[in-house]
Amino acid sequence: MSEQPPVDRAAIAADLERARRVLHELLDAASSVELSRRSSGTRWTNEQLLFHMVFGYMVVRRLLLLMRMFARLPEGASRRFAHALDAATPVFDEVNYRGSALAARVYNRRRMGRHFDRLIASLQHSLARETDANLHRGMHFPVRWDPFFDDYMTAEQLYRYPGLHFDFHRHQLTLD
């Protein structure tokens, strides 16, 4: 087995911090009217889409736990799990939409920023504790669930995923 290159934790940490800063800028600049406006290319309002962007980071925390479990099992286990999840894509899409729409009522503009601060701090702490060996372990993912999921992803790729998701949806916001 060839030795893997070291993971650039500083780049991942900087991207986590960038997203934290950008979310606060978006929340601080947006009016109530802008937040209630429909986003572009989604069924969500801007406020709901902002929560969905935060939710991408929430999901990573849970996926890291799942990945640690599957990384220790035979590869076929995560492959079968990913295929089962792919088969449930229509259900996932509806739950994803409705969940973000409802959750934005709780994690609204007043609470979203503080929650995101804690979430980013948690991911930063987790990233700092990871060994390179753990960051190179991975599992299969349901590729139909998100365009940024690859068939097989390492923990390093998973830490980078929410920034891609965040930036993609940021362009769908219709804030002035």
C-alpha positions in Angstrom: 0.0 0.0 0.0 1.4 3.4 -1.0 1.7 6.1 1.6 -1.0 8.8 1.4 0.0 12.4 1.3 -0.7 14.4 4.4 -4.1 16.2 4.6 -4.1 19.9 4.3 -6.1 20.6 7.5 -5.4 24.3 7.3 -7.1 24.6 4.0 -10.1 22.7 5.2 -10.2 24.7 8.4 -10.0 28.0 6.4 -12.9 26.9 4.2 -15.0 26.1 7.3 -14.2 29.6 8.7 -14.9 31.2 5.3 -18.4 29.7 5.2 -19.1 30.8 8.8 -18.1 34.4 7.9 -20.1 34.4 4.7 -23.2 33.1 6.4 -23.0 35.9 8.9 -22.5 38.5 6.2 -25.6 37.1 4.3 -27.7 37.1 7.4 -26.6 40.6 8.5 -27.3 42.1 5.1 -30.6 40.5 4.4 -33.9 42.1 5.1 -37.0 40.2 6.2 -38.5 40.8 2.8 -35.4 39.3 1.1 -35.4 36.3 3.4 -39.1 35.6 2.6 -38.5 35.9 -1.1 -38.3 32.7 -3.2 -34.8 31.5 -4.1 -33.7 30.7 -7.7 -34.1 27.2 -8.8 -35.5 25.7 -5.6 -38.8 25.5 -3.8 -37.3 27.2 -0.7 -37.4 30.8 0.4 -34.0 32.5 0.9 -34.2 31.9 4.7 -35.1 28.2 4.1 -32.3 27.8 1.7 -29.8 29.5 4.1 -30.9 26.9 6.7 -30.4 24.1 4.1 -26.9 25.4 3.5 -26.2 25.2 7.3 -27.9 21.8 7.3 -25.1 20.5 4.9 -22.7 21.0 7.7 -25.0 19.4 10.3 -25.2 16.3 8.1 -21.4 16.1 7.9 -21.1 15.6 11.6 -23.5 12.6 11.5 -21.9 11.2 8.3 -18.5 11.3 10.0 -19.8 9.0 12.7 -21.3 6.7 10.1 -18.1 6.7 8.1 -16.0 5.7 11.1 -18.3 2.7 11.5 -18.4 1.7 7.8 -14.6 2.3 7.3 -14.0 -0.6 9.6 -16.4 -3.0 7.8 -15.8 -4.8 4.6 -16.2 -2.4 1.6 -19.3 -4.2 0.4 -21.2 -3.1 3.5 -21.1 0.6 2.6 -21.7 -0.1 -1.0 -24.9 -2.0 -0.2 -25.9 0.8 2.2 -25.3 3.5 -0.5 -27.3 1.5 -3.0 -30.2 1.2 -0.6 -30.2 4.9 0.1 -30.0 5.7 -3.7 -33.2 3.6 -4.1 -34.9 5.8 -1.5 -34.0 9.1 -3.4 -37.6 10.3 -4.0 -38.4 9.9 -0.3 -35.1 11.6 0.6 -35.8 14.5 -1.7 -39.2 15.2 -0.1 -37.9 14.9 3.4 -34.9 17.1 2.6 -37.2 19.8 1.2 -39.8 19.7 3.9 -37.2 19.3 6.7 -35.3 22.4 5.7 -38.6 24.3 5.2 -39.8 23.4 8.7 -36.4 23.7 10.5 -35.9 27.2 9.2 -38.8 28.2 11.5 -36.7 27.2 14.5 -33.2 28.0 13.1 -34.4 31.3 11.6 -32.2 34.3 11.0 -31.9 35.1 14.7 -30.7 31.6 15.7 -29.1 30.3 12.5 -25.8 32.2 12.9 -25.2 31.2 16.5 -26.0 27.6 15.7 -23.6 27.7 12.7 -20.9 29.2 14.9 -21.2 26.2 17.3 -21.3 23.7 14.4 -18.2 25.1 12.7 -16.4 25.1 16.0 -17.3 21.4 16.5 -16.2 20.5 13.0 -12.9 22.4 13.5 -12.3 20.6 16.8 -13.1 17.2 15.2 -10.8 17.9 12.2 -7.9 18.9 14.5 -8.3 15.5 16.3 -8.4 13.4 13.2 -5.3 11.4 12.2 -4.2 11.4 8.6 -5.0 7.6 8.5 -8.6 8.4 9.6 -8.9 11.2 7.1 -8.0 8.7 4.3 -10.6 6.2 5.3 -13.9 6.3 3.6 -17.1 4.7 2.5 -19.5 4.6 -0.5 -22.2 7.3 -0.7 -25.6 7.6 -2.4 -24.6 9.5 -5.5 -28.3 10.3 -6.4 -28.7 12.3 -3.2 -26.3 15.1 -3.9 -24.2 16.2 -6.9 -21.2 16.6 -4.6 -21.3 13.0 -3.3 -18.9 10.7 -5.1 -19.4 6.9 -5.2 -16.6 6.6 -2.6 -15.5 9.4 -0.4 -12.9 9.7 2.3 -13.3 11.6 5.5 -11.1 14.3 4.0 -13.5 14.7 1.1 -16.4 14.7 3.5 -14.9 17.6 5.5 -14.6 19.5 2.1 -18.1 18.6 0.9 -20.2 21.1 2.8 -18.3 24.0 1.4 -19.1 22.9 -2.1 -22.7 22.4 -1.2 -22.8 25.9 0.5 -21.3 27.6 -2.5 -23.6 25.9 -5.0 -26.7 27.0 -3.0 -25.3 30.5 -2.3 -25.7 31.2 -6.0 -29.4 30.3 -5.8 -30.1 33.0 -3.2 -32.0 36.0 -4.5 -30.7 38.5 -1.9 -29.9 41.9 -3.2 
